[in-house]
Amino acid sequence: MSLMKSAIGVLLAGGQGERLWPLTRDRAKPAVPFGAIYRIIDITLSNCLNSNLRRVFVLTQYKALSLNRHVRRGWSSLMGVGDFIEILPPQMRVSAHWYLGTADAVYQNIYSIGSEQSSYVIILSGDHIYKMNYERMLQQHVDSGADVTVATVEVTPEDAAHKFGVIETDKEGRILGFQEKPAVPKLSVRHPGKVDASMGIYIFNTQFLLPALIADAEDANSSHDFGHDILPKTIANFRAYAYNFRDENKQETLYWRDVGTLEAYYDANMDLVNVSPVFNLYDKSWPLKTWEQQYPPAKFVFADPGRTGTAVDSIVAAGSIISGSRVSGSVVGYDVRVNSYCEVEDSIIYNHVNIGRHSRIRRAIIDRHVKLPEHTEIGYDLEEDRKRYHVSERGVVVVVRDESMLEEPE
């Protein structure tokens, strides 16, 4: 019997995603589109499916309508008999407030978790882009006799400073200490010159986790967070081990991306259109699943001089029509219309966008249901763009739909 049969997953998907504003104005961070047809949460859920983790609670909170709808449509049908991916919004069953932290989110669903016959609980985040076999991590957790195992990824000290929780271990991987976003991270004893950064993925023995959550909920001084509160207490008194991330992406360098900022999100999408992208969407041995609306194939029309429909170094989803325009280095969602004489370059175009004739778009993210009038220019004069749109620190222009269109579906 697969070891995963004795485990359940708890996927934390209630993040507000303030650093991704305005893309998170109308949706939760895990619901933000990625790679033309996916949502960010699809990457973690695909990892679950490929790892044989078939019982997963998805904890939602912030502006979760589109996320709930996406999970219901795209993932419920993939489960077998007795398996599930179930959405759990805040129920206020054990308290009278919204989720106060990651540990509190799990605590508030303690009855749902306890009702499942499981020996292990795998805590996951819906915010990252990576490929990981959770069953490998669970096997190490069992073999080491750990009460909790924390997934870690090797990063440079410069990348870890002020950004990640840092795990300190002995040579056998037992956790000796934890630093929360330190200015000067401690170097790894197992990976010279590197730092063991926490991935926000934890495996707990169920019989250890439940009383720990209750004790944390009763602690008035706790911030009710796994990294801040649960983990430090566990390290001091119980068996805690680190699991070194093993990448299923099959590339020379490890791929794990926190796409929590506009720049990181933009870069991760732009990587996908490279000739040899670091993150491989086309690996049949590790398929990425999602839900898509049914549309006809993408179409590229007109071959007249100066009016040729082309897309190069780009991803174009179904239902989109590139009509007498040039798209280069871009990620184009489904049901997008790029009308004649347009230039779209190094941009991310969400679903149901209509770009008027003679427009020029460069280094931009265009949100769904946006209709750009003819002769629109974005990305060529950032001072003018700032008067109308949101512009990131590195000059990525984000265009969101008008407030009058907020009732439109995802």
Beta strands, then each sheet from edge to edge (+ up, - down):
strand 1: 7-12
strand 2: 33-34
strand 3: 38-39
strand 4: 55-59
strand 5: 84-88
strand 6: 120-125
strand 7: 128-130
strand 8: 148-155
strand 9: 165-169
strand 10: 175-180
strand 11: 195-205
strand 12: 240-244
strand 13: 256-258
strand 14: 299-301
strand 15: 303-304
strand 16: 307-308
strand 17: 310-312
strand 18: 315-316
strand 19: 321-323
strand 20: 326-328
strand 21: 331-332
strand 22: 337-338
strand 23: 343-345
strand 24: 348-349
strand 25: 354-355
strand 26: 360-362
strand 27: 364-366
strand 28: 371-372
strand 29: 377-378
strand 30: 390-391
strand 31: 397-399
sheet 1: 5+ 4+ 1+ 6+ 11- 8+ 12+
sheet 2: 2+ 3-
sheet 3: 7+ 13-
sheet 4: 9+ 10-
sheet 5: 14+ 19+ 22+ 25+ 28+
sheet 6: 15+ 16-
sheet 7: 17+ 20+ 23+ 26+ 29+
sheet 8: 18+ 21+ 24+ 27+ 31+ 30-
end
